[in-house]
């Protein structure tokens, strides 16, 4: 079952557990039905690619999906991992804020 995710495409995130713990990167895409995300430069795997007219064959490095529970939003102030909160603005719109510093998360 898919749940509402607090991480969106374009967010800066920090990996909290696993092989890439401590690494950070930008979210390339999010897969809500799988509760996974693709993060630039994180969870790199080697893939064997067959040669085609457009691309050369061989072993290539690419990102693999990582579970959302292993990611945390990077605080806009200092880049450390933080939780996400929500704030209703004066005009009625809802925006995300970092619980650690209270600053707005651009997204």
Secondary structure, DSSP 8 states (H G I E B T S, - for coil): -----S--TT-EEEE-SSTTTT-EEEEEEEETTTTEEEETTSSEEEEEE---SSS--EEEEEE--EEGGGEEEE-TTT--EE-EEEEE-TTS-EEEEETTT--B---
